[in-house]
Amino acid sequence: MGNMEQPPTRTLESLPAELLDLVIGHCEHTALKNLRITNHRLHDFATPLVFSTIYFAPCKFEDQLTNLSNIVHSEKDLGRHVTHVHFYADLLFLPEELEDFISLVDDDSLANGACQDEVELARVFDIYKKYIHQQHNSTRNHEQYRRRFQEVLSSLPNLRSAKVAVLSDDEDMQQVPVWNRLNKELLGTTMIYEDYRDNAQLMAWTTQVNLHLLEALGARSAIAGTSPVRDLELTVQANCRLTAIQRGHVREDFTTSDAAYPPEIPTRFSTLLDAFTHLTTLDLHIPHPANDQPVRPCHMNDRIAMRRLVGAEWSTILLAASSLQRLRFAYEPYSTAGPAPSMFRKLAEHAPHALSPLPAPATGKTPWPQITHLDLTINAPPTTLLPFLALLAPSLKNLTLRDMYVFDAHALIAELPKVVKLQQVSLRELWTDVDARTVGGVRGSSVHCILPEGTGIDAPYERGIKAYVLGQADDFPRLQDRVAAEDGI
């Protein structure tokens, strides 16, 4: 017994290549950087993951653009490892005095001795002001950064996906390397801004970043030896015309034209459209402006004209993405804090093109012949949604409708299985007009949310709706029964 050989000690680098690849793939960014300097074998496994995703933020945009340029032109050709580019458009708040800055530093940083005296705080405040200055430059010197960014992105041969977003409330900033490093450098300073919908500067910056990215991707698509970008995620300011910001010009009289598809496209907009040609996955989020955010022009007719322009532009962009297989499109998700249903009703009656940017090709052909998954949030009546879904019926297998005002949920759901045969469906938070005929004995008209928890829960009404839409049941559950049960009628 005492002479039995002990099993050899297993170390991380002794694992087979397949297992080592799996283990390293679950490491966070800092750990990957440490593995690169451990030994040659771990260096070779970790290096592609360290450089696979490049993160940008306004306050470090110039530094990160220079860093990406250095990666591209490195002797070891590290640019070949870059497959994803992410922009987080969050803006730092600028405190004017050192005392105001100190109030932003986390109490934990003060308690654990990270900031022991005012000299140290003053030093960090100087760093903070440096990043604020860089943020100021990046949000204003658009043309300079556009050209540099286009040059660098065109040098990434294996780029596959790109993203422009703001950090959501439930997203941990420490999981984003650019913010994690910044937070440590600034000793835990609180860097959260006001809601991005209320921040005009942030929304303008986000729009500019989208333009930089899309034009760079469009120009890159024509360069031999580069893989096409297939996956794109964008957050874009509502009521924003990309062509106007590009300094290209759609005809000014286009507001009075009924031929909303397509607009007259300037050269730079044509380059932008090229960014969508090869996409197979698109996540496009266009939030509505908050109620207290000024919207110009404010006259209803002018707002309708502007919405028609914006809708036509996005319709043209979506049509350019003819290879889409998966689309998540959220256009002004409905909420009680957003525009009133009365505005959507007016648009539906007088200017349907201004209400919905869904592409409606005159030929009646499907805009995306290969699409299988559609996740849609858009305020539109069944008369708009159903014909659109019918165009996608030959290939569409999975449908999600959520957070949207659909005017008449009963009519929409009743006709869904007649226009498209689905394998999976998810309906959640559909807002519908409710009148006395729907809610027995209740007079007047209001807006009611049906399926607030979605068809994924195990409840009779939700199960019945899902089975009906999937063609697994002939009986259509009555909305009035559900509403009456909720209201105790």
C-alpha positions in Angstrom: 0.0 0.0 0.0 2.7 2.4 1.0 4.6 1.8 -2.3 1.6 2.6 -4.5 2.4 5.4 -6.9 0.5 8.7 -6.5 -1.5 9.9 -9.5 0.3 12.7 -11.3 -0.7 16.2 -10.4 -2.9 17.7 -13.0 -2.3 21.4 -13.8 -4.3 23.7 -16.0 -1.8 23.7 -18.8 -1.7 19.9 -18.8 -5.3 19.6 -19.9 -6.1 18.4 -23.4 -6.6 21.2 -25.9 -10.3 20.7 -26.1 -10.8 21.0 -22.3 -8.4 23.9 -21.9 -10.2 25.8 -24.6 -13.5 25.3 -22.7 -12.0 26.4 -19.4 -10.3 29.5 -20.7 -13.5 30.4 -22.6 -15.3 30.9 -19.3 -12.6 33.3 -17.9 -13.3 37.0 -17.5 -11.2 39.6 -19.2 -8.7 40.3 -16.4 -8.0 36.6 -15.9 -7.4 36.1 -19.6 -4.8 38.9 -19.6 -3.1 37.2 -16.7 -3.1 33.8 -18.5 -1.3 35.4 -21.5 1.8 36.1 -19.3 1.8 32.7 -17.6 3.5 30.5 -20.2 3.6 30.0 -24.0 0.8 27.4 -24.1 -1.7 29.5 -22.1 -0.6 32.6 -24.0 -1.6 31.0 -27.3 -5.0 29.9 -25.9 -5.9 33.2 -24.2 -4.6 35.7 -26.8 -7.5 35.3 -29.3 -10.0 35.8 -26.5 -8.3 38.9 -25.0 -8.5 40.7 -28.4 -11.8 39.2 -29.6 -13.9 42.1 -28.4 -12.9 45.7 -28.5 -14.9 48.1 -26.2 -15.4 51.8 -26.7 -16.7 54.6 -24.5 -16.9 58.4 -25.2 -14.6 59.3 -22.4 -11.8 57.1 -23.8 -12.7 57.0 -27.4 -9.5 58.6 -28.6 -7.3 56.3 -26.5 -9.2 53.2 -27.6 -9.1 54.2 -31.3 -5.3 54.6 -31.0 -5.2 51.3 -29.1 -7.2 49.5 -31.8 -4.9 51.0 -34.5 -1.9 49.7 -32.6 -3.5 46.2 -32.5 -4.2 46.3 -36.2 -0.6 47.3 -37.0 1.1 45.0 -34.4 3.9 42.8 -35.5 2.0 39.7 -34.4 -1.0 40.7 -36.4 -3.3 40.8 -33.4 -6.0 42.5 -35.4 -6.9 39.1 -36.9 -8.4 38.1 -33.5 -10.9 41.0 -33.3 -14.3 39.7 -34.1 -16.6 42.0 -32.1 -16.7 45.8 -31.6 -18.9 47.2 -28.8 -19.7 50.9 -28.2 -21.2 51.9 -24.8 -22.3 55.4 -25.3 -22.7 56.3 -21.6 -21.4 59.8 -20.7 -19.5 60.9 -17.6 -21.0 63.6 -15.5 -18.8 66.7 -15.2 -18.5 68.0 -11.6 -17.2 71.6 -11.7 -15.3 71.6 -8.4 -13.2 69.1 -6.4 -15.8 69.1 -3.7 -18.5 68.0 -6.1 -16.2 65.3 -7.4 -15.6 64.0 -3.9 -19.3 63.5 -3.4 -19.3 61.1 -6.3 -16.7 58.8 -4.9 -18.1 55.7 -3.3 -18.0 55.6 0.5 -16.3 52.2 0.3 -13.4 53.8 -1.5 -13.0 56.3 1.2 -13.4 53.7 4.0 -10.9 51.2 2.7 -8.2 53.8 2.4 -8.1 54.1 -1.4 -8.5 57.9 -1.0 -6.6 58.9 2.1 -6.1 62.6 1.6 -7.2 65.5 -0.6 -4.0 65.4 -2.6 -4.9 61.9 -3.8 -8.4 63.0 -4.6 -7.2 66.0 -6.5 -4.9 63.7 -8.5 -7.9 61.5 -9.4 -10.0 64.6 -10.2 -7.4 65.6 -12.8 -7.6 62.2 -14.4 -11.4 62.5 -14.4 -11.1 65.9 -16.1 -8.8 64.4 -18.7 -11.4 61.9 -19.6 -14.2 64.5 -19.7 -12.0 66.5 -22.1 -11.6 63.4 -24.3 -15.4 62.8 -24.1 -15.9 66.4 -25.2 -13.7 66.0 -28.2 -15.1 62.7 -29.2 -18.7 64.0 -29.2 -17.8 67.0 -31.3 -14.9 66.2 -33.7 -17.2 63.8 -35.7 -15.5 64.0 -39.1 -12.0 63.4 -37.8 -13.0 60.3 -35.9 -15.3 59.1 -38.7 -12.3 58.8 -41.1 -10.0 57.2 -38.5 -12.6 54.7 -37.4 -13.4 53.8 -41.0 -9.7 53.2 -41.7 -9.2 51.0 -38.7 -12.3 49.0 -39.0 -11.5 48.2 -42.7 -8.3 46.6 -41.4 -10.0 44.0 -39.3 -10.3 40.9 -41.5 -12.4 38.8 -39.2 -14.9 41.2 -37.7 -18.3 39.5 -37.4 -20.5 41.6 -35.1 -20.9 45.2 -33.9 -22.9 46.8 -31.2 -23.9 50.3 -30.1 -25.8 50.6 -26.9 -26.1 52.2 -23.4 -25.7 50.2 -20.2 -29.1 49.0 -19.0 -30.1 49.3 -15.4 -29.6 45.6 -14.8 -26.2 45.3 -16.6 -23.2 45.2 -14.4 -20.7 47.9 -15.4 -17.9 45.8 -13.9 -18.5 43.2 -16.6 -17.5 45.7 -19.3 -13.7 46.0 -19.4 -13.6 49.6 -20.5 -15.8 50.7 -17.5 -14.2 48.3 -15.1 -10.8 49.8 -15.8 -12.1 53.3 -15.6 -13.9 52.7 -12.4 -10.7 51.4 -10.8 -8.7 54.3 -12.1 -11.1 56.8 -10.7 -11.4 55.0 -7.3 -15.0 53.9 -7.5 -16.4 57.2 -8.7 -20.1 57.0 -9.5 -20.3 57.4 -13.3 -24.1 57.0 -14.0 -25.9 59.6 -16.0 -29.5 60.5 -16.2 -31.9 58.3 -18.3 -30.4 58.4 -21.8 -33.8 59.4 -23.2 -33.6 62.6 -21.3 -30.0 63.3 -22.2 -29.8 65.2 -25.5 -26.0 65.1 -25.6 -26.0 61.3 -25.1 -28.6 60.7 -27.7 -26.7 62.9 -30.2 -23.5 61.0 -29.5 -25.2 57.6 -29.8 -26.6 58.6 -33.2 -23.1 59.8 -34.4 -21.5 56.5 -33.2 -24.1 54.6 -35.2 -23.2 56.7 -38.3 -19.5 56.2 -37.8 -20.0 52.5 -37.4 -22.5 52.0 -40.2 -20.4 53.9 -42.7 -17.3 52.1 -41.7 -19.0 48.7 -42.1 -20.5 49.8 -45.4 -17.1 50.8 -46.8 -15.5 47.7 -45.3 -17.9 45.4 -47.2 -16.3 46.4 -50.5 -12.8 45.5 -49.4 -11.5 42.1 -50.5 -10.2 39.8 -47.8 -12.6 40.9 -45.1 -15.3 38.7 -43.7 -18.8 40.3 -43.8 -20.3 41.5 -40.5 -23.3 39.3 -39.9 -24.5 40.5 -36.5 -25.5 44.1 -35.6 -27.1 45.7 -32.6 -28.0 49.4 -32.6 -29.7 51.8 -30.3 -30.8 54.9 -32.2 -32.4 58.2 -31.2 -36.1 58.5 -32.1 -37.1 61.2 -34.5 -33.6 61.1 -36.0 -32.9 61.3 -39.7 -29.5 59.7 -40.4 -29.3 61.2 -43.8 -29.7 64.7 -42.4 -26.9 64.2 -39.9 -24.7 62.8 -42.6 -25.1 66.1 -44.4 -26.6 64.3 -47.3 -30.0 65.7 -48.3 -33.3 63.9 -48.9 -35.5 66.2 -50.9 -37.1 68.8 -48.7 -40.5 68.3 -50.4 -40.4 64.6 -49.5 -42.6 65.4 -46.5 -45.6 65.9 -48.8 -44.9 62.8 -51.0 -47.0 59.7 -50.6 -44.3 57.6 -52.3 -42.6 56.9 -49.0 -40.4 54.0 -50.3 -37.6 54.8 -50.9 -36.3 58.3 -50.3 -33.7 59.9 -52.6 -30.5 58.4 -51.3 -27.3 60.4 -51.2 -23.9 58.8 -51.7 -23.0 58.4 -48.0 -26.4 56.9 -47.2 -25.8 54.4 -50.0 -22.6 53.4 -48.2 -24.5 53.1 -45.0 -27.0 50.7 -46.6 -24.1 48.5 -47.7 -23.5 47.8 -43.9 -26.9 45.9 -43.8 -26.4 43.8 -47.0 -24.8 40.8 -45.4 -26.5 40.8 -42.0 -28.2 37.7 -40.8 -29.0 39.0 -37.3 -30.1 42.6 -36.5 -31.2 44.0 -33.1 -32.5 47.5 -33.7 -33.9 49.6 -30.8 -35.4 53.0 -31.4 -36.9 54.2 -28.0 -39.5 56.9 -27.9 -38.5 60.3 -26.5 -39.5 60.9 -22.9 -42.4 63.1 -22.3 -40.3 65.9 -20.9 -37.8 65.9 -23.7 -38.3 68.7 -26.2 -39.3 67.5 -29.6 -39.0 69.8 -32.6 -41.0 70.5 -34.6 -43.9 70.2 -32.1 -46.9 70.9 -34.3 -48.8 67.7 -35.0 -48.6 68.1 -38.8 -44.9 68.7 -38.6 -44.4 65.8 -36.3 -46.3 63.6 -38.7 -44.1 64.8 -41.6 -41.0 64.1 -39.6 -42.1 60.7 -38.6 -42.9 59.9 -42.2 -39.4 60.8 -43.2 -37.9 58.8 -40.3 -40.1 55.8 -41.0 -39.3 55.8 -44.8 -35.6 56.0 -44.0 -35.7 53.0 -41.7 -38.0 51.1 -44.1 -35.3 51.6 -46.8 -32.6 50.4 -44.4 -34.5 47.3 -43.4 -35.1 46.4 -47.0 -31.4 46.6 -47.6 -30.9 43.8 -45.0 -32.3 41.2 -47.4 -30.3 38.3 -45.9 -31.8 38.6 -42.4 -32.6 35.4 -40.6 -33.2 36.9 -37.2 -34.7 40.4 -36.5 -35.4 42.1 -33.1 -37.0 45.4 -34.0 -38.2 47.7 -31.2 -39.6 50.9 -32.5 -40.9 53.2 -29.7 -42.0 50.5 -27.3 -45.4 51.3 -25.8 -45.5 52.5 -22.2 -47.7 54.8 -20.1 -44.8 57.2 -20.1 -44.7 57.4 -23.9 -47.0 59.0 -26.5 -50.7 58.6 -25.8 -52.7 56.1 -27.9 -54.7 58.9 -29.4 -51.6 60.0 -31.3 -51.1 56.5 -32.7 -54.8 56.4 -33.7 -54.4 59.7 -35.6 -51.3 58.5 -37.4 -53.0 55.2 -38.3 -56.0 57.1 -39.7 -54.2 60.0 -41.5 -50.6 59.0 -42.1 -50.0 55.2 -41.8 -46.5 55.6 -43.3 -45.6 57.9 -40.3 -46.8 55.3 -37.8 -44.9 52.2 -39.0 -41.5 51.9 -40.6 -42.1 48.3 -41.5 -41.1 47.7 -45.1 -44.0 47.3 -47.5 -42.6 46.4 -50.9 -45.0 47.3 -53.7 -44.2 43.9 -55.3 -45.8 42.0 -52.4 -42.6 39.9 -52.1 -41.1 39.1 -48.7 -38.4 41.6 -47.7 -36.4 38.8 -46.0 -36.8 35.5 -47.8 -34.6 33.6 -45.2 -36.1 35.0 -41.9 -37.0 32.5 -39.3 -37.1 34.5 -36.1 -38.9 37.8 -35.6 -39.1 39.7 -32.3 -41.3 42.8 -32.9 -42.2 45.8 -30.8 -44.1 48.4 -32.9 -47.3 50.3 -32.4 -49.5 49.4 -35.3 -53.0 48.1 -36.0 -53.8 44.6 -37.3 -54.4 46.0 -40.8 -50.7 46.8 -40.9 -49.2 43.9 -38.9 -51.1 41.0 -40.5 -50.2 41.8 -44.2 -46.6 42.3 -43.1 -46.5 39.0 -41.3 -48.1 37.3 -44.3 -45.2 38.4 -46.5 -42.8 36.6 -44.1 -45.0 33.4 -43.8 -43.0 31.2 -46.2 -39.9 31.1 -43.8 -41.0 32.5 -40.4 -41.0 29.9 -37.6 -40.7 31.9 -34.4 -42.6 35.1 -33.6 -42.5 37.4 -30.6 -44.8 40.4 -30.1 -44.3 42.5 -27.0 -44.6 45.9 -25.4 -46.8 47.3 -28.2 -50.1 49.1 -28.8 -52.0 46.9 -31.3 -55.3 48.8 -31.4 -57.4 45.6 -31.4 -55.7 42.6 -29.8 -58.7 40.4 -30.4 -58.6 40.9 -34.2 -54.8 40.5 -34.3 -54.7 37.3 -32.4 -57.7 35.8 -34.1 -56.2 36.2 -37.5 -52.5 35.3 -36.7 -52.9 31.5 -37.3 -54.6 32.2 -40.6 -51.7 34.2 -42.1 -48.6 32.4 -40.7 -47.9 28.9 -39.5 -45.5 29.1 -36.5 -43.5 26.6 -34.5 -43.0 29.0 -31.5 -44.8 32.1 -30.4 -44.5 34.5 -27.5 -47.1 37.3 -26.9 -46.6 39.7 -24.0 -47.9 43.1 -23.0 -50.2 43.8 -25.9 -52.1 47.0 -25.4 -55.5 47.1 -26.9 -58.5 49.5 -27.0 -61.2 48.3 -24.5 -64.8 49.4 -24.8 -68.2 48.5 -23.4 -68.6 45.6 -25.8 -65.3 44.0 -24.6 -65.7 44.5 -20.9 -69.3 43.5 -20.2 -71.3 46.5 -18.8 -68.3 48.9 -18.4 -69.0 52.1 -20.3 -66.5 54.3 -22.0 -63.2 53.6 -23.8 -59.7 52.9 -22.4 -56.5 51.0 -23.1 -56.0 47.7 -21.5 -52.9 45.5 -21.4 -53.5 41.8 -22.1 -51.0 39.0 -21.5 -49.0 41.1 -19.0 -47.0 38.0 -18.1 -46.8 36.6 -21.5 -47.9 33.3 -23.1 -45.0 31.6 -21.5 -46.7 31.2 -18.1 -48.7 28.2 -17.2 -52.2 29.7 -16.9 -55.5 28.7 -18.8 -55.9 31.9 -20.8 -52.2 32.1 -21.8 -52.1 28.4 -22.7 -55.2 28.8 -24.7 -53.9 31.8 -26.7 -50.6 30.0 -27.4 -52.3 26.8 -28.6 -54.7 28.7 -30.8 -52.0 30.8 -32.5 -49.8 27.7 -33.1 -52.8 26.0 -34.7 -53.1 23.4 -31.9 -56.6 24.4 -30.8 -59.6 25.6 -32.7 -61.2 27.6 -29.9 -60.1 31.2 -29.4 -60.1 32.2 -25.7 -62.3 35.2 -25.1 -60.6 38.4 -24.0 -63.7 39.6 -22.2 -63.6 36.6 -19.9 -60.0 37.4 -18.9 -60.6 41.1 -18.4 -63.8 40.4 -16.5 -61.9 38.0 -14.2 -59.2 40.5 -13.6 -61.7 43.2 -12.7 -63.8 41.0 -10.6 -66.8 41.3 -12.9 
